[in-house]
Amino acid sequence: MGSPRAISDIKKDLDFFVGSRVRLKANRGRNRIIEREGVLESTYPNIFVVKINERKVERRVSYSYADVLTETVELFVYNNDEEEIRIARANE
């Protein structure tokens, strides 16, 4: 395991996948882990936004790059063959 990556490197990784279908796994504390699928809608200097369609309701959730750095949030992107590829890994 190497040294942690900079937040700017994580943002660059996410910039490449804007508009892609992703699976989000977020640790909300006290053994509450949320898994959702959606589209990586946009990236901003301090946060990224994922659009989620659940039960005919469209929601947007946002997380900071620090959440990825601390591994509170994990992101997986689907490629053309519907295979999951883990992106924005904190330690690479």
mmCIF file as gemmi writes it, N, C-alpha and C atoms, coordinates in Angstrom:
data_model
loop_
_atom_site.group_PDB
_atom_site.id
_atom_site.type_symbol
_atom_site.label_atom_id
_atom_site.label_alt_id
_atom_site.label_comp_id
_atom_site.label_asym_id
_atom_site.label_entity_id
_atom_site.label_seq_id
_atom_site.pdbx_PDB_ins_code
_atom_site.Cartn_x
_atom_site.Cartn_y
_atom_site.Cartn_z
_atom_site.occupancy
_atom_site.B_iso_or_equiv
_atom_site.pdbx_formal_charge
_atom_site.auth_seq_id
_atom_site.auth_asym_id
_atom_site.pdbx_PDB_model_num
ATOM 1 N N . MET Axp A 1 ? 0.839 -1.162 0 1 0 ? 1 A 1
ATOM 2 C CA . MET Axp A 1 ? 0 0 0 1 0 ? 1 A 1
ATOM 3 C C . MET Axp A 1 ? 0.885 1.226 0 1 0 ? 1 A 1
ATOM 4 N N . GLY Axp A 2 ? 0.664 2.118 -0.955 1 0 ? 2 A 1
ATOM 5 C CA . GLY Axp A 2 ? 1.487 3.306 -1.08 1 0 ? 2 A 1
ATOM 6 C C . GLY Axp A 2 ? 0.947 4.45 -0.256 1 0 ? 2 A 1
ATOM 7 N N . SER Axp A 3 ? 1.52 5.599 -0.472 1 0 ? 3 A 1
ATOM 8 C CA . SER Axp A 3 ? 1.051 6.775 0.248 1 0 ? 3 A 1
ATOM 9 C C . SER Axp A 3 ? -0.259 7.264 -0.371 1 0 ? 3 A 1
ATOM 10 N N . PRO Axp A 4 ? -1.094 7.912 0.42 1 0 ? 4 A 1
ATOM 11 C CA . PRO Axp A 4 ? -2.381 8.385 -0.102 1 0 ? 4 A 1
ATOM 12 C C . PRO Axp A 4 ? -2.201 9.396 -1.227 1 0 ? 4 A 1
ATOM 13 N N . ARG Axp A 5 ? -3.134 9.387 -2.157 1 0 ? 5 A 1
ATOM 14 C CA . ARG Axp A 5 ? -3.097 10.307 -3.284 1 0 ? 5 A 1
ATOM 15 C C . ARG Axp A 5 ? -3.637 11.663 -2.868 1 0 ? 5 A 1
ATOM 16 N N . ALA Axp A 6 ? -3.292 12.667 -3.616 1 0 ? 6 A 1
ATOM 17 C CA . ALA Axp A 6 ? -3.791 14.009 -3.359 1 0 ? 6 A 1
ATOM 18 C C . ALA Axp A 6 ? -5.239 14.125 -3.819 1 0 ? 6 A 1
ATOM 19 N N . ILE Axp A 7 ? -5.959 15.008 -3.193 1 0 ? 7 A 1
ATOM 20 C CA . ILE Axp A 7 ? -7.359 15.23 -3.549 1 0 ? 7 A 1
ATOM 21 C C . ILE Axp A 7 ? -7.478 15.677 -5.001 1 0 ? 7 A 1
ATOM 22 N N . SER Axp A 8 ? -6.525 16.453 -5.484 1 0 ? 8 A 1
ATOM 23 C CA . SER Axp A 8 ? -6.574 16.915 -6.879 1 0 ? 8 A 1
ATOM 24 C C . SER Axp A 8 ? -6.482 15.746 -7.855 1 0 ? 8 A 1
ATOM 25 N N . ASP Axp A 9 ? -5.719 14.707 -7.507 1 0 ? 9 A 1
ATOM 26 C CA . ASP Axp A 9 ? -5.631 13.518 -8.362 1 0 ? 9 A 1
ATOM 27 C C . ASP Axp A 9 ? -6.968 12.775 -8.413 1 0 ? 9 A 1
ATOM 28 N N . ILE Axp A 10 ? -7.644 12.702 -7.282 1 0 ? 10 A 1
ATOM 29 C CA . ILE Axp A 10 ? -8.946 12.042 -7.235 1 0 ? 10 A 1
ATOM 30 C C . ILE Axp A 10 ? -9.948 12.818 -8.086 1 0 ? 10 A 1
ATOM 31 N N . LYS Axp A 11 ? -9.915 14.155 -8.012 1 0 ? 11 A 1
ATOM 32 C CA . LYS Axp A 11 ? -10.807 14.985 -8.815 1 0 ? 11 A 1
ATOM 33 C C . LYS Axp A 11 ? -10.551 14.775 -10.302 1 0 ? 11 A 1
ATOM 34 N N . LYS Axp A 12 ? -9.287 14.675 -10.708 1 0 ? 12 A 1
ATOM 35 C CA . LYS Axp A 12 ? -8.965 14.449 -12.12 1 0 ? 12 A 1
ATOM 36 C C . LYS Axp A 12 ? -9.525 13.115 -12.603 1 0 ? 12 A 1
ATOM 37 N N . ASP Axp A 13 ? -9.43 12.091 -11.77 1 0 ? 13 A 1
ATOM 38 C CA . ASP Axp A 13 ? -10.006 10.792 -12.124 1 0 ? 13 A 1
ATOM 39 C C . ASP Axp A 13 ? -11.509 10.908 -12.347 1 0 ? 13 A 1
ATOM 40 N N . LEU Axp A 14 ? -12.194 11.599 -11.455 1 0 ? 14 A 1
ATOM 41 C CA . LEU Axp A 14 ? -13.641 11.726 -11.566 1 0 ? 14 A 1
ATOM 42 C C . LEU Axp A 14 ? -14.041 12.598 -12.749 1 0 ? 14 A 1
ATOM 43 N N . ASP Axp A 15 ? -13.247 13.615 -13.073 1 0 ? 15 A 1
ATOM 44 C CA . ASP Axp A 15 ? -13.547 14.473 -14.225 1 0 ? 15 A 1
ATOM 45 C C . ASP Axp A 15 ? -13.661 13.651 -15.507 1 0 ? 15 A 1
ATOM 46 N N . PHE Axp A 16 ? -12.833 12.623 -15.627 1 0 ? 16 A 1
ATOM 47 C CA . PHE Axp A 16 ? -12.82 11.781 -16.822 1 0 ? 16 A 1
ATOM 48 C C . PHE Axp A 16 ? -14.116 10.99 -16.981 1 0 ? 16 A 1
ATOM 49 N N . PHE Axp A 17 ? -14.787 10.664 -15.867 1 0 ? 17 A 1
ATOM 50 C CA . PHE Axp A 17 ? -15.968 9.802 -15.904 1 0 ? 17 A 1
ATOM 51 C C . PHE Axp A 17 ? -17.287 10.554 -15.76 1 0 ? 17 A 1
ATOM 52 N N . VAL Axp A 18 ? -17.293 11.873 -15.883 1 0 ? 18 A 1
ATOM 53 C CA . VAL Axp A 18 ? -18.543 12.64 -15.801 1 0 ? 18 A 1
ATOM 54 C C . VAL Axp A 18 ? -19.487 12.165 -16.907 1 0 ? 18 A 1
ATOM 55 N N . GLY Axp A 19 ? -20.725 11.874 -16.534 1 0 ? 19 A 1
ATOM 56 C CA . GLY Axp A 19 ? -21.718 11.362 -17.473 1 0 ? 19 A 1
ATOM 57 C C . GLY Axp A 19 ? -21.797 9.847 -17.514 1 0 ? 19 A 1
ATOM 58 N N . SER Axp A 20 ? -20.922 9.167 -16.806 1 0 ? 20 A 1
ATOM 59 C CA . SER Axp A 20 ? -20.907 7.7 -16.793 1 0 ? 20 A 1
ATOM 60 C C . SER Axp A 20 ? -21.801 7.16 -15.684 1 0 ? 20 A 1
ATOM 61 N N . ARG Axp A 21 ? -22.292 5.947 -15.914 1 0 ? 21 A 1
ATOM 62 C CA . ARG Axp A 21 ? -23.086 5.258 -14.896 1 0 ? 21 A 1
ATOM 63 C C . ARG Axp A 21 ? -22.146 4.724 -13.829 1 0 ? 21 A 1
ATOM 64 N N . VAL Axp A 22 ? -22.475 4.974 -12.564 1 0 ? 22 A 1
ATOM 65 C CA . VAL Axp A 22 ? -21.611 4.574 -11.455 1 0 ? 22 A 1
ATOM 66 C C . VAL Axp A 22 ? -22.424 3.883 -10.378 1 0 ? 22 A 1
ATOM 67 N N . ARG Axp A 23 ? -21.711 3.124 -9.562 1 0 ? 23 A 1
ATOM 68 C CA . ARG Axp A 23 ? -22.281 2.547 -8.334 1 0 ? 23 A 1
ATOM 69 C C . ARG Axp A 23 ? -21.554 3.192 -7.176 1 0 ? 23 A 1
ATOM 70 N N . LEU Axp A 24 ? -22.303 3.659 -6.21 1 0 ? 24 A 1
ATOM 71 C CA . LEU Axp A 24 ? -21.783 4.395 -5.075 1 0 ? 24 A 1
ATOM 72 C C . LEU Axp A 24 ? -21.972 3.562 -3.819 1 0 ? 24 A 1
ATOM 73 N N . LYS Axp A 25 ? -20.933 3.428 -3.025 1 0 ? 25 A 1
ATOM 74 C CA . LYS Axp A 25 ? -21.019 2.713 -1.759 1 0 ? 25 A 1
ATOM 75 C C . LYS Axp A 25 ? -20.517 3.663 -0.679 1 0 ? 25 A 1
ATOM 76 N N . ALA Axp A 26 ? -21.432 4.099 0.19 1 0 ? 26 A 1
ATOM 77 C CA . ALA Axp A 26 ? -21.093 5.098 1.202 1 0 ? 26 A 1
ATOM 78 C C . ALA Axp A 26 ? -21.304 4.53 2.598 1 0 ? 26 A 1
ATOM 79 N N . ASN Axp A 27 ? -20.316 4.727 3.446 1 0 ? 27 A 1
ATOM 80 C CA . ASN Axp A 27 ? -20.386 4.31 4.84 1 0 ? 27 A 1
ATOM 81 C C . ASN Axp A 27 ? -20.936 5.485 5.646 1 0 ? 27 A 1
ATOM 82 N N . ARG Axp A 28 ? -22.128 5.329 6.169 1 0 ? 28 A 1
ATOM 83 C CA . ARG Axp A 28 ? -22.785 6.414 6.905 1 0 ? 28 A 1
ATOM 84 C C . ARG Axp A 28 ? -22.595 6.298 8.409 1 0 ? 28 A 1
ATOM 85 N N . GLY Axp A 29 ? -21.751 5.386 8.871 1 0 ? 29 A 1
ATOM 86 C CA . GLY Axp A 29 ? -21.494 5.226 10.3 1 0 ? 29 A 1
ATOM 87 C C . GLY Axp A 29 ? -22.457 4.259 10.958 1 0 ? 29 A 1
ATOM 88 N N . ARG Axp A 30 ? -22.062 3.739 12.095 1 0 ? 30 A 1
ATOM 89 C CA . ARG Axp A 30 ? -22.893 2.801 12.869 1 0 ? 30 A 1
ATOM 90 C C . ARG Axp A 30 ? -23.448 1.674 12.01 1 0 ? 30 A 1
ATOM 91 N N . ASN Axp A 31 ? -22.579 1.078 11.235 1 0 ? 31 A 1
ATOM 92 C CA . ASN Axp A 31 ? -22.916 -0.071 10.391 1 0 ? 31 A 1
ATOM 93 C C . ASN Axp A 31 ? -24.001 0.213 9.352 1 0 ? 31 A 1
ATOM 94 N N . ARG Axp A 32 ? -24.154 1.468 8.952 1 0 ? 32 A 1
ATOM 95 C CA . ARG Axp A 32 ? -25.101 1.825 7.888 1 0 ? 32 A 1
ATOM 96 C C . ARG Axp A 32 ? -24.307 2.073 6.612 1 0 ? 32 A 1
ATOM 97 N N . ILE Axp A 33 ? -24.436 1.169 5.678 1 0 ? 33 A 1
ATOM 98 C CA . ILE Axp A 33 ? -23.755 1.297 4.395 1 0 ? 33 A 1
ATOM 99 C C . ILE Axp A 33 ? -24.814 1.412 3.313 1 0 ? 33 A 1
ATOM 100 N N . ILE Axp A 34 ? -24.709 2.458 2.518 1 0 ? 34 A 1
ATOM 101 C CA . ILE Axp A 34 ? -25.682 2.727 1.466 1 0 ? 34 A 1
ATOM 102 C C . ILE Axp A 34 ? -25.05 2.42 0.12 1 0 ? 34 A 1
ATOM 103 N N . GLU Axp A 35 ? -25.743 1.638 -0.696 1 0 ? 35 A 1
ATOM 104 C CA . GLU Axp A 35 ? -25.291 1.362 -2.064 1 0 ? 35 A 1
ATOM 105 C C . GLU Axp A 35 ? -26.364 1.831 -3.025 1 0 ? 35 A 1
ATOM 106 N N . ARG Axp A 36 ? -25.959 2.677 -3.979 1 0 ? 36 A 1
ATOM 107 C CA . ARG Axp A 36 ? -26.88 3.223 -4.967 1 0 ? 36 A 1
ATOM 108 C C . ARG Axp A 36 ? -26.217 3.237 -6.333 1 0 ? 36 A 1
ATOM 109 N N . GLU Axp A 37 ? -27.033 3.23 -7.368 1 0 ? 37 A 1
ATOM 110 C CA . GLU Axp A 37 ? -26.542 3.383 -8.733 1 0 ? 37 A 1
ATOM 111 C C . GLU Axp A 37 ? -27.091 4.671 -9.298 1 0 ? 37 A 1
ATOM 112 N N . GLY Axp A 38 ? -26.268 5.337 -10.089 1 0 ? 38 A 1
ATOM 113 C CA . GLY Axp A 38 ? -26.693 6.58 -10.693 1 0 ? 38 A 1
ATOM 114 C C . GLY Axp A 38 ? -25.703 7.019 -11.758 1 0 ? 38 A 1
ATOM 115 N N . VAL Axp A 39 ? -25.725 8.306 -12.056 1 0 ? 39 A 1
ATOM 116 C CA . VAL Axp A 39 ? -24.854 8.885 -13.073 1 0 ? 39 A 1
ATOM 117 C C . VAL Axp A 39 ? -24.014 9.972 -12.41 1 0 ? 39 A 1
ATOM 118 N N . LEU Axp A 40 ? -22.715 9.93 -12.652 1 0 ? 40 A 1
ATOM 119 C CA . LEU Axp A 40 ? -21.84 10.985 -12.152 1 0 ? 40 A 1
ATOM 120 C C . LEU Axp A 40 ? -22.161 12.24 -12.946 1 0 ? 40 A 1
ATOM 121 N N . GLU Axp A 41 ? -22.871 13.168 -12.318 1 0 ? 41 A 1
ATOM 122 C CA . GLU Axp A 41 ? -23.416 14.312 -13.033 1 0 ? 41 A 1
ATOM 123 C C . GLU Axp A 41 ? -22.39 15.427 -13.237 1 0 ? 41 A 1
ATOM 124 N N . SER Axp A 42 ? -21.67 15.797 -12.193 1 0 ? 42 A 1
ATOM 125 C CA . SER Axp A 42 ? -20.722 16.902 -12.334 1 0 ? 42 A 1
ATOM 126 C C . SER Axp A 42 ? -19.693 16.873 -11.211 1 0 ? 42 A 1
ATOM 127 N N . THR Axp A 43 ? -18.602 17.569 -11.465 1 0 ? 43 A 1
ATOM 128 C CA . THR Axp A 43 ? -17.564 17.735 -10.453 1 0 ? 43 A 1
ATOM 129 C C . THR Axp A 43 ? -17.34 19.224 -10.24 1 0 ? 43 A 1
ATOM 130 N N . TYR Axp A 44 ? -17.085 19.581 -9.017 1 0 ? 44 A 1
ATOM 131 C CA . TYR Axp A 44 ? -16.804 20.953 -8.621 1 0 ? 44 A 1
ATOM 132 C C . TYR Axp A 44 ? -15.476 20.966 -7.879 1 0 ? 44 A 1
ATOM 133 N N . PRO Axp A 45 ? -14.949 22.129 -7.55 1 0 ? 45 A 1
ATOM 134 C CA . PRO Axp A 45 ? -13.643 22.164 -6.878 1 0 ? 45 A 1
ATOM 135 C C . PRO Axp A 45 ? -13.567 21.349 -5.586 1 0 ? 45 A 1
ATOM 136 N N . ASN Axp A 46 ? -14.66 21.258 -4.82 1 0 ? 46 A 1
ATOM 137 C CA . ASN Axp A 46 ? -14.598 20.55 -3.543 1 0 ? 46 A 1
ATOM 138 C C . ASN Axp A 46 ? -15.524 19.35 -3.422 1 0 ? 46 A 1
ATOM 139 N N . ILE Axp A 47 ? -16.494 19.212 -4.342 1 0 ? 47 A 1
ATOM 140 C CA . ILE Axp A 47 ? -17.466 18.117 -4.263 1 0 ? 47 A 1
ATOM 141 C C . ILE Axp A 47 ? -17.738 17.535 -5.645 1 0 ? 47 A 1
ATOM 142 N N . PHE Axp A 48 ? -18.372 16.354 -5.652 1 0 ? 48 A 1
ATOM 143 C CA . PHE Axp A 48 ? -18.893 15.783 -6.889 1 0 ? 48 A 1
ATOM 144 C C . PHE Axp A 48 ? -20.344 15.395 -6.643 1 0 ? 48 A 1
ATOM 145 N N . VAL Axp A 49 ? -21.139 15.379 -7.717 1 0 ? 49 A 1
ATOM 146 C CA . VAL Axp A 49 ? -22.579 15.152 -7.612 1 0 ? 49 A 1
ATOM 147 C C . VAL Axp A 49 ? -22.951 13.914 -8.418 1 0 ? 49 A 1
ATOM 148 N N . VAL Axp A 50 ? -23.756 13.039 -7.795 1 0 ? 50 A 1
ATOM 149 C CA . VAL Axp A 50 ? -24.262 11.834 -8.455 1 0 ? 50 A 1
ATOM 150 C C . VAL Axp A 50 ? -25.779 11.943 -8.5 1 0 ? 50 A 1
ATOM 151 N N . LYS Axp A 51 ? -26.347 11.764 -9.706 1 0 ? 51 A 1
ATOM 152 C CA . LYS Axp A 51 ? -27.806 11.804 -9.884 1 0 ? 51 A 1
ATOM 153 C C . LYS Axp A 51 ? -28.332 10.379 -9.771 1 0 ? 51 A 1
ATOM 154 N N . ILE Axp A 52 ? -29.308 10.185 -8.887 1 0 ? 52 A 1
ATOM 155 C CA . ILE Axp A 52 ? -29.858 8.861 -8.603 1 0 ? 52 A 1
ATOM 156 C C . ILE Axp A 52 ? -31.345 8.865 -8.924 1 0 ? 52 A 1
ATOM 157 N N . ASN Axp A 53 ? -31.809 7.858 -9.671 1 0 ? 53 A 1
ATOM 158 C CA . ASN Axp A 53 ? -33.238 7.679 -9.945 1 0 ? 53 A 1
ATOM 159 C C . ASN Axp A 53 ? -33.72 6.485 -9.142 1 0 ? 53 A 1
ATOM 160 N N . GLU Axp A 54 ? -34.564 6.755 -8.15 1 0 ? 54 A 1
ATOM 161 C CA . GLU Axp A 54 ? -35.12 5.694 -7.318 1 0 ? 54 A 1
ATOM 162 C C . GLU Axp A 54 ? -36.628 5.835 -7.271 1 0 ? 54 A 1
ATOM 163 N N . ARG Axp A 55 ? -37.323 4.784 -7.566 1 0 ? 55 A 1
ATOM 164 C CA . ARG Axp A 55 ? -38.78 4.754 -7.463 1 0 ? 55 A 1
ATOM 165 C C . ARG Axp A 55 ? -39.424 5.995 -8.062 1 0 ? 55 A 1
ATOM 166 N N . LYS Axp A 56 ? -39.024 6.31 -9.276 1 0 ? 56 A 1
ATOM 167 C CA . LYS Axp A 56 ? -39.579 7.433 -10.045 1 0 ? 56 A 1
ATOM 168 C C . LYS Axp A 56 ? -39.269 8.796 -9.435 1 0 ? 56 A 1
ATOM 169 N N . VAL Axp A 57 ? -38.309 8.849 -8.524 1 0 ? 57 A 1
ATOM 170 C CA . VAL Axp A 57 ? -37.895 10.106 -7.915 1 0 ? 57 A 1
ATOM 171 C C . VAL Axp A 57 ? -36.43 10.336 -8.256 1 0 ? 57 A 1
ATOM 172 N N . GLU Axp A 58 ? -36.149 11.512 -8.772 1 0 ? 58 A 1
ATOM 173 C CA . GLU Axp A 58 ? -34.77 11.855 -9.136 1 0 ? 58 A 1
ATOM 174 C C . GLU Axp A 58 ? -34.143 12.649 -7.991 1 0 ? 58 A 1
ATOM 175 N N . ARG Axp A 59 ? -33.035 12.141 -7.478 1 0 ? 59 A 1
ATOM 176 C CA . ARG Axp A 59 ? -32.331 12.808 -6.379 1 0 ? 59 A 1
ATOM 177 C C . ARG Axp A 59 ? -30.894 13.06 -6.787 1 0 ? 59 A 1
ATOM 178 N N . ARG Axp A 60 ? -30.296 14.022 -6.151 1 0 ? 60 A 1
ATOM 179 C CA . ARG Axp A 60 ? -28.873 14.287 -6.339 1 0 ? 60 A 1
ATOM 180 C C . ARG Axp A 60 ? -28.203 14.22 -4.977 1 0 ? 60 A 1
ATOM 181 N N . VAL Axp A 61 ? -27.109 13.486 -4.909 1 0 ? 61 A 1
ATOM 182 C CA . VAL Axp A 61 ? -26.331 13.417 -3.677 1 0 ? 61 A 1
ATOM 183 C C . VAL Axp A 61 ? -24.938 13.94 -3.989 1 0 ? 61 A 1
ATOM 184 N N . SER Axp A 62 ? -24.352 14.588 -3.022 1 0 ? 62 A 1
ATOM 185 C CA . SER Axp A 62 ? -23.016 15.132 -3.224 1 0 ? 62 A 1
ATOM 186 C C . SER Axp A 62 ? -22.095 14.642 -2.115 1 0 ? 62 A 1
ATOM 187 N N . TYR Axp A 63 ? -20.857 14.429 -2.484 1 0 ? 63 A 1
ATOM 188 C CA . TYR Axp A 63 ? -19.825 14 -1.549 1 0 ? 63 A 1
ATOM 189 C C . TYR Axp A 63 ? -18.559 14.787 -1.855 1 0 ? 63 A 1
ATOM 190 N N . SER Axp A 64 ? -17.702 14.898 -0.872 1 0 ? 64 A 1
ATOM 191 C CA . SER Axp A 64 ? -16.44 15.604 -1.076 1 0 ? 64 A 1
ATOM 192 C C . SER Axp A 64 ? -15.363 14.603 -1.501 1 0 ? 64 A 1
ATOM 193 N N . TYR Axp A 65 ? -14.314 15.122 -2.083 1 0 ? 65 A 1
ATOM 194 C CA . TYR Axp A 65 ? -13.187 14.272 -2.479 1 0 ? 65 A 1
ATOM 195 C C . TYR Axp A 65 ? -12.49 13.712 -1.25 1 0 ? 65 A 1
ATOM 196 N N . ALA Axp A 66 ? -12.598 14.422 -0.13 1 0 ? 66 A 1
ATOM 197 C CA . ALA Axp A 66 ? -12.019 13.928 1.124 1 0 ? 66 A 1
ATOM 198 C C . ALA Axp A 66 ? -12.727 12.65 1.576 1 0 ? 66 A 1
ATOM 199 N N . ASP Axp A 67 ? -14.02 12.512 1.248 1 0 ? 67 A 1
ATOM 200 C CA . ASP Axp A 67 ? -14.745 11.274 1.566 1 0 ? 67 A 1
ATOM 201 C C . ASP Axp A 67 ? -14.124 10.09 0.832 1 0 ? 67 A 1
ATOM 202 N N . VAL Axp A 68 ? -13.692 10.307 -0.389 1 0 ? 68 A 1
ATOM 203 C CA . VAL Axp A 68 ? -13.04 9.252 -1.163 1 0 ? 68 A 1
ATOM 204 C C . VAL Axp A 68 ? -11.65 8.982 -0.588 1 0 ? 68 A 1
ATOM 205 N N . LEU Axp A 69 ? -10.956 10.044 -0.224 1 0 ? 69 A 1
ATOM 206 C CA . LEU Axp A 69 ? -9.608 9.912 0.33 1 0 ? 69 A 1
ATOM 207 C C . LEU Axp A 69 ? -9.612 9.106 1.623 1 0 ? 69 A 1
ATOM 208 N N . THR Axp A 70 ? -10.621 9.322 2.455 1 0 ? 70 A 1
ATOM 209 C CA . THR Axp A 70 ? -10.725 8.597 3.725 1 0 ? 70 A 1
ATOM 210 C C . THR Axp A 70 ? -11.462 7.272 3.575 1 0 ? 70 A 1
ATOM 211 N N . GLU Axp A 71 ? -11.832 6.931 2.337 1 0 ? 71 A 1
ATOM 212 C CA . GLU Axp A 71 ? -12.52 5.688 1.991 1 0 ? 71 A 1
ATOM 213 C C . GLU Axp A 71 ? -13.886 5.562 2.662 1 0 ? 71 A 1
ATOM 214 N N . THR Axp A 72 ? -14.527 6.694 2.947 1 0 ? 72 A 1
ATOM 215 C CA . THR Axp A 72 ? -15.905 6.698 3.412 1 0 ? 72 A 1
ATOM 216 C C . THR Axp A 72 ? -16.838 6.422 2.24 1 0 ? 72 A 1
ATOM 217 N N . VAL Axp A 73 ? -16.398 6.82 1.036 1 0 ? 73 A 1
ATOM 218 C CA . VAL Axp A 73 ? -17.167 6.607 -0.194 1 0 ? 73 A 1
ATOM 219 C C . VAL Axp A 73 ? -16.301 5.849 -1.184 1 0 ? 73 A 1
ATOM 220 N N . GLU Axp A 74 ? -16.885 4.833 -1.81 1 0 ? 74 A 1
ATOM 221 C CA . GLU Axp A 74 ? -16.218 4.095 -2.886 1 0 ? 74 A 1
ATOM 222 C C . GLU Axp A 74 ? -17.055 4.256 -4.146 1 0 ? 74 A 1
ATOM 223 N N . LEU Axp A 75 ? -16.385 4.454 -5.274 1 0 ? 75 A 1
ATOM 224 C CA . LEU Axp A 75 ? -17.079 4.614 -6.551 1 0 ? 75 A 1
ATOM 225 C C . LEU Axp A 75 ? -16.627 3.539 -7.52 1 0 ? 75 A 1
ATOM 226 N N . PHE Axp A 76 ? -17.589 2.982 -8.238 1 0 ? 76 A 1
ATOM 227 C CA . PHE Axp A 76 ? -17.321 1.991 -9.276 1 0 ? 76 A 1
ATOM 228 C C . PHE Axp A 76 ? -18.014 2.472 -10.538 1 0 ? 76 A 1
ATOM 229 N N . VAL Axp A 77 ? -17.318 2.436 -11.668 1 0 ? 77 A 1
ATOM 230 C CA . VAL Axp A 77 ? -17.913 2.853 -12.939 1 0 ? 77 A 1
ATOM 231 C C . VAL Axp A 77 ? -18.15 1.613 -13.786 1 0 ? 77 A 1
ATOM 232 N N . TYR Axp A 78 ? -19.203 1.637 -14.596 1 0 ? 78 A 1
ATOM 233 C CA . TYR Axp A 78 ? -19.5 0.538 -15.51 1 0 ? 78 A 1
ATOM 234 C C . TYR Axp A 78 ? -18.909 0.864 -16.872 1 0 ? 78 A 1
ATOM 235 N N . ASN Axp A 79 ? -18.17 -0.084 -17.45 1 0 ? 79 A 1
ATOM 236 C CA . ASN Axp A 79 ? -17.649 0.129 -18.804 1 0 ? 79 A 1
ATOM 237 C C . ASN Axp A 79 ? -18.666 -0.388 -19.815 1 0 ? 79 A 1
ATOM 238 N N . ASN Axp A 80 ? -18.296 -0.418 -21.077 1 0 ? 80 A 1
ATOM 239 C CA . ASN Axp A 80 ? -19.227 -0.819 -22.143 1 0 ? 80 A 1
ATOM 240 C C . ASN Axp A 80 ? -19.705 -2.253 -22.011 1 0 ? 80 A 1
ATOM 241 N N . ASP Axp A 81 ? -18.902 -3.117 -21.392 1 0 ? 81 A 1
ATOM 242 C CA . ASP Axp A 81 ? -19.265 -4.522 -21.223 1 0 ? 81 A 1
ATOM 243 C C . ASP Axp A 81 ? -20.021 -4.767 -19.928 1 0 ? 81 A 1
ATOM 244 N N . GLU Axp A 82 ? -20.489 -3.693 -19.268 1 0 ? 82 A 1
ATOM 245 C CA . GLU Axp A 82 ? -21.214 -3.77 -18.005 1 0 ? 82 A 1
ATOM 246 C C . GLU Axp A 82 ? -20.36 -4.364 -16.883 1 0 ? 82 A 1
ATOM 247 N N . GLU Axp A 83 ? -19.047 -4.242 -16.991 1 0 ? 83 A 1
ATOM 248 C CA . GLU Axp A 83 ? -18.158 -4.662 -15.919 1 0 ? 83 A 1
ATOM 249 C C . GLU Axp A 83 ? -17.889 -3.464 -15.023 1 0 ? 83 A 1
ATOM 250 N N . GLU Axp A 84 ? -17.752 -3.738 -13.715 1 0 ? 84 A 1
ATOM 251 C CA . GLU Axp A 84 ? -17.457 -2.66 -12.779 1 0 ? 84 A 1
ATOM 252 C C . GLU Axp A 84 ? -15.952 -2.439 -12.693 1 0 ? 84 A 1
ATOM 253 N N . ILE Axp A 85 ? -15.565 -1.177 -12.689 1 0 ? 85 A 1
ATOM 254 C CA . ILE Axp A 85 ? -14.167 -0.802 -12.501 1 0 ? 85 A 1
ATOM 255 C C . ILE Axp A 85 ? -14.134 0.178 -11.349 1 0 ? 85 A 1
ATOM 256 N N . ARG Axp A 86 ? -13.33 -0.111 -10.345 1 0 ? 86 A 1
ATOM 257 C CA . ARG Axp A 86 ? -13.243 0.795 -9.207 1 0 ? 86 A 1
ATOM 258 C C . ARG Axp A 86 ? -12.455 2.028 -9.619 1 0 ? 86 A 1
ATOM 259 N N . ILE Axp A 87 ? -13.034 3.191 -9.367 1 0 ? 87 A 1
ATOM 260 C CA . ILE Axp A 87 ? -12.353 4.447 -9.68 1 0 ? 87 A 1
ATOM 261 C C . ILE Axp A 87 ? -12.164 5.231 -8.393 1 0 ? 87 A 1
ATOM 262 N N . ALA Axp A 88 ? -11.336 6.228 -8.483 1 0 ? 88 A 1
ATOM 263 C CA . ALA Axp A 88 ? -11.097 7.143 -7.374 1 0 ? 88 A 1
ATOM 264 C C . ALA Axp A 88 ? -10.646 6.401 -6.122 1 0 ? 88 A 1
ATOM 265 N N . ARG Axp A 89 ? -9.753 5.469 -6.291 1 0 ? 89 A 1
ATOM 266 C CA . ARG Axp A 89 ? -9.202 4.746 -5.154 1 0 ? 89 A 1
ATOM 267 C C . ARG Axp A 89 ? -8.223 5.664 -4.437 1 0 ? 89 A 1
ATOM 268 N N . ALA Axp A 90 ? -8.272 5.715 -3.131 1 0 ? 90 A 1
ATOM 269 C CA . ALA Axp A 90 ? -7.421 6.623 -2.372 1 0 ? 90 A 1
ATOM 270 C C . ALA Axp A 90 ? -5.957 6.211 -2.432 1 0 ? 90 A 1
ATOM 271 N N . ASN Axp A 91 ? -5.694 4.926 -2.357 1 0 ? 91 A 1
ATOM 272 C CA . ASN Axp A 91 ? -4.312 4.429 -2.351 1 0 ? 91 A 1
ATOM 273 C C . ASN Axp A 91 ? -4.02 3.679 -3.64 1 0 ? 91 A 1
ATOM 274 N N . GLU Axp A 92 ? -3.187 4.255 -4.506 1 0 ? 92 A 1
ATOM 275 C CA . GLU Axp A 92 ? -2.809 3.566 -5.748 1 0 ? 92 A 1
ATOM 276 C C . GLU Axp A 92 ? -1.347 3.744 -6.003 1 0 ? 92 A 1
